[in-house]
Amino acid sequence: MCVRHSRWPPVRAFREGLGVHPQKLGFAKVWLSASFSNLADGLFLIGAPLVALTVTDSPALIAGLRVAQTLPWFVLGLFVGVLVDRVDRRVLAIYAELLRGSALMLVAAVAAFGELGLPVLYLAVALAGVAETVADTSTQTLVPMVVPAERRRRANGRLMATQMVMNDFVGAPLGSLLVAGSVAVAFAVPGGLYLGAGLILLTLAGRFSVGRAKRQSVAVDIREGLGVLVRGSVIARLTLYAVVTNLTNTAFFAVFVVYAVGSGSILGLSGFGYSLLLIAAAVGAISGALTADRVARVAPTSVLLTTAVLALAVCFATPYLVRQPVVIGAAFVLSGFAMAVGSVVNTSLRQDLVPIHLFGRVAAGLRFLTFGARPVGALAGGLVAEAITPTRLFGVLAVLVLPLVLVTARLRVPEAAPADTTAPDGSQAG
């Protein structure tokens, strides 16, 4: 990779006077762009189905919007990873943000001056899903290119916390208010935020592409990226950790609502009470993401990931053993905190170990595997709960996740992670 920072003396002197290092400024721009994009995600993901409800009452058609938004990850994700490793990652992210911003602006115009129907809504959601696949993969690969290894945990923690705050705490309620006020505005606001995210990345100086010594086919590129995830001892363990925790966590929460909500449920909570439990988990996760760097300075990676597995087992076992919402909420906070720390450590270590020319394919491959685990987990959780009751399912999940401790406890990380910052053609990555 080649990243050029301004060499004009007045600019350099101004930055040095403020104590602003170009790499820190680079991450600040990536972070700000991601904040805009994550807020837009929160607004759009809650707004689209609410708007669809004004057009149709078909559960299948409304659920189909979510399918249209997530399907590109499975159909195009691995190919996008190849693309990200072949072209300038910043430029690719800019185009993706501008594409989904423009798509939502067009939907807003249709809503304002015409009649918004399901075909237009589906087209916009599908385009946004494709653009999200490209934008998220590109942005994730930009982080290790603008942040030195010793600061990556802190950077990844900030990005994760920002995503959760913008999606869950700000985007969801604000999106509902926008839809209630005006359908056109409900699409124009996230559209404008996506456009803003792209424009912010335009100010990021330099070229973020990786020179390659040889060209090879797309199939070989994909196979090479997936091979990194499953063959290397350390990275393969990190991959297994991510897939298993995603699968079991999705199985748990897909069924937990049946256990918790309604007069005939075990807990008998209202929708509001249920939301408080989810907020408890989110608060724990945000706290974990923000403090992950400090925690990781005093505890080895193997200990942190093992702790996350044990905390997840406690989260699953608590509603199996106890029927007190306060106790379950406390378990959610603990699990959210530990899992967020584990996720930040996992991501940062993978960025340190994966060669720079493989960042895109490895990131896309991991998303493919973890996102693929979610529908499998939800389906399996529902079927097992139907057969043995949700309460017993939680006990089963607690037992199933524990063997993962054998994977995390034996993780041996090199003292100095050998981040490969040299592209195959010999150019420097930073």
N, C-alpha and C positions, 0 to 999 in steps of 0.2 A: 504494500500500500504506500501511497505517497500522499502526505498531508502537508500542505504549504500554509504557513502562517505569515502574516504581514511582516515584511522586513523594512518597511518605510520607517525611518528613525523616529519621527514624531509619534507615530502610532505605537511603536514599540516602547518608547519612553513613557507615554501616557499609561500603557498597561502596567509597566514595571512600577510606575509611581503609585498606582492603585493596588499593587500587589496581585494583579490578575495574571495568572499563567494561561497561555493559550489553551492548554488541555482542559483547565478548569472552566474556561469560557466556553469551550466546545461542549463539555457535558452540560453546562447550564442551558445551552440552546437545545440540546437533545431532550433534556428534562422538561423544559418549558413546552416544547413541541408535543412531547408525550402527554403533558398535562392537558393541553388543549384537546388532543385526540381522545384521551380517556374520558374527559367530560362529555365530549360529543358522543362517544360510545354509550355512556350512561343515559344521555337524553334520548338517543335514537333507539336503543334496545327496549326502553320502556314506552317510547312514543309510538313506534310502528305498530305493535299489536293493539294498543289503545285506539289508534286511528282505524285500524282494520275492523274493530268492533262496531264502528259507525257504518261500515259497508256490508258486513256479513256477521251472522251469529254462528257460523260453522266452526266448531272446534278444530276440525282437520285443516281448514283453510287458514285459520289463524296460526295454528302450530306450524303450518307449512312455511310461514315467514321465517321462523327460527331455523328450519331445515335449510331454506334458501341462503340464509346468512352464514351457516356453519359448514355447509356442504363443500364450498371451495377448499377448505382446509384438507379434506380427504381426497378430493379430485385433483387439486392443483398444488397442494402444499409441497410435495417432494420436488415438483418441477420448478416451483418458485425458489426453492433452496438452491437449485442449480443456477437459476438466473441471477440470484443475489451474489453468488460466487463468481459470476462472469462479468458483471457490469459494475458501475459506480453505485455503491449502496446508498449514498445520500441522494443522488439523482433519482434512483428508483423509489425511495421513500417519498420524495417530493411529488413525483408523478402520481403515486398511489393516493396521497392525501388530497391532491387537487382533483383527482378523478372522483373520489367519493364525496368530496365537498360539492363539486359541480352537479353530481347526480342528485344530491338532496336539494340543492338550490332549484333544479328543474322541477322536482316534485313539489316544492313550495310554490313555484310559479303556477303549476297546474292546479294546485289546491286553491290558490288565490283567484285565478281567473277562469277556471273551468271546473270540471267534475273529476274528483280523484277516485279512480276505480282500482280494483285489485290488481289488474295487469300492470299498471304503472307502479303500484306499490311493490309488487313482486320483483319487477325489473330493477327498481332502485335498491331494494334489499340485496338482490343477487350481485349487483355491481359493487355495492358497499362491501359485501362479503369477499369478493375477489380482491378488492383494493385493501381490505383489512389484512388478508393473507400476505400480500406483498409488503404493506407498510410495517406490520408487526415484525415480520422476519427481518426486514432491512434495518429497522430501528434497533432490534436486539443485537444485530451484528455491529452496529455503530458503537455501542457502549465500550467494548474492549479496544476499539480503535481510537477513542478520545480520552479514555481513562486508564492511567497506569495500574499495574497489577495490585499494588498495595492499597489502592483506593476503590477497587471494584466492588467489594462487599458493601461499602457505604453507598456507592452509586446505585447498585442493584436494589438495596433496601429502600432507598428513596423512591425509585421508580415503582417498586411494588406497592409501597404505602400510598403513593399518589394514585395509582390505578384503583386501589380499593376505595379510597376516599372519594374520588371523582365518580366512580361507577355506582357505588352503593349508597354513600351518604349524601352526595350532592346531586348526581345525575338522575337517579330514580325519582325522588320527590319533585325535583324541578321539572323533569320531563312530563310528569303527570299534570303539573300546573300549566305548562305551556300548551298541552293538548286541550285542556279545559278552556283555555283562553282563545286559541286560534290554531287550526291545523296547519295553516301556512307557516306561522311562526314556529310551530313545533318542529318543522323540518328545516326552516331557514337558519335557526340558531345553531343546531349541530353542523349544518352545512357550512356556515361561516367559521365555526371552530375548526373544522377539518381544513378549510382553506387557510386559516391562520396558522395551523400546524405546519402546512407545507411551506408557507412564506417564511416562517421562522427558520426552517432548515435551509432555505435559500441563503441565509446570512452565515451559515456554517462554512468557513473558508476551507479550501483544499479539495483534493481528489481522493475519494475513498474506494478505490478499486484495487484489485489484487492482480498483479501480473502473473501469468501462467506460462510455464516453460513449454507445455504441449497441450494441444487440443484433444479431447476425447469425447466420446458419444455421451448423450444425456443419460442413457441407461448405466453406463460405467460410472458417471458422476454420482448418480443416485446410489448405486451400490457401494461406492466408496464412502459416501456420507453415512449410510446406515451401518456400514462395517465398523466405523469408528465408534458408534454407539453400543455395539454388542460384542466387539472383540477385545478391546483393551480392558485390562483388569479393573482399573479404577473407574473409568467412564462407564463400563458395562454395569458396575454396581450402582453407580449414580442413576443410570437409566432404569434399572430394575426397581430401585427405590421410588423413582418418580411415577412409573407405570402402576405399581402395586398400590401406592398411597392414593393415586387418583382413582383407581378402580374401586377400592374399598370405601373411600370417602364418598364417592358418588352413589354407591349402593346404599350407604347409610342415610344420606340426606334425601334420596329419592323416596324413601319409605318413612322417614322420621315424621313428616307432616301428618301421616295417618295415625301415628302413635301419639302425637301431641295435640292435634287440633280437633275440636268438636266435642259435644256433650257425651258422645259414645266412645271417645278415645281414652287412652290410659291416663294422660295428664289432664284432659278436659280444658285445654287452653282456648282462648279466643284467638282470632287472627293477630290481634295486637300483641298478646302474650307470646305467641310464636315468633313474631318479628323481634321481640326483645331478646329471645334466645339467639337468633341469628345475628343481632347486633352485638351481643356478647362475644360471639365467635369472631366477628369482624374487628371488634376493638382489640381482642387478643392478637389477631393477625397483624393489624397495623402496628401495634406496640412491638411485636416481634420483628417486623420488617425494619423499623426505625432503629432498633437496638442490636440488630444482628451483628453488625461490625464489631461493636464493643464486646458482645458475648463471645464472638469467635476469636477474639484476641486472647482470651483466658481459657478456652476449652478447645481440644482437638476436634477436627471435623467428624471423626468417627463417633465421638461422644455426643456431639450435637445431633447427628442424624439418628443415632440410637435413641436418644432422649425423645426425638420427634416421633419415632415409631411407638415407643412406650406411651407417650402422651396420647397418641391416636388410639391405641388400644384402650386406654382409660376412658377416652371419649366414647368409644363404642360400648364398653362394659358398663358405664355408669347408668344409662337408662335401662339396662338389663337387670341391674342390681337394686337401683333406687328409683323411686317415683316422685322425687321432689324437684320441681323446676329450678329452684335456686341452686341445688347441688349440681344438676345437669348443666346449668348455665356456667357454673364455676369450671366444670370439666371442659366446656366449650372454649372458655377463655384460655385455659392452660393449653389445650390442644391447638388452638389458633395461634398462640404465641410460639409454641415449639415448632409447629409446621412451617410458619413463616420464616423463622430462623433457618430451618433446614432447607427451605426453598432458596433463600438468598445464598446460603453457603454452597448448595448444589450448583446453582447457576454460575456463581463466581469461580468456583473450582473448575467447572467445565470450560469456562472462557480462558482460564489459565492454561489448561492442558491441550485444548484443541488447536491445531495449526490454523493460522489466520485464513488460509485459502479454503478452509473447510467450514468456516463459521456458519455460512448460510445453509449448507446442506445438513449440518448437524443440528442446527436450531430447528429447521423445518422437519427433519426426521423425528426429533424428540416431540415436537408438537403433534405430528402425525400419530405417534404411538400413544402419547398421553391423552390426546383428544379422542382417539379411537377407543381407549379404555373406558371413557366415561359412559357412552351409551351401552357398552357391554355391562358395566357395573350397575347402571340403572335398571336394565332389563333383568339381569340376574337377581338383583336385590328385590325387585318386585315379584318375581316368580317364587323365590325362596320364601319371602315373607307371606305370600299367599298360601304356601304349603305348610309353614311351621309357625306363623304369626310374626309380626314385626319385632316383638320383644326378643324372641329366640334368635331371630336374624342378627340382632345386635351382639348377642353373645357369640354367635358363630363368627362374625366379622372380627371381634376382639381376638379370638383364637387364631383366625386365619392370618392376621397381620403380624402376629408375634414372631413367626420364623424369619421375618425380614431383619430382625435383630442380628441374625447370623451373618447377614450380608453387610450391614452397616458397621458392626463391631469389628469386623476383620478388615475394614477399609484402611489401607496404608497409603497415605498421601506423601509424595516427595516433599522434603522440607522446603525446598525452593521449587515451586511449580514451574516447569520448563516451558513457559509461554513462548510459542514460536511467533516472533514478530517479524520474521523475514519471509517475504513472499517467495514462491518457487523460482522466480526470475532473479532473485537476489536483491530486490528493492526493499527498503526498510518500511516497517509498518507504522512507525511513529517516531 
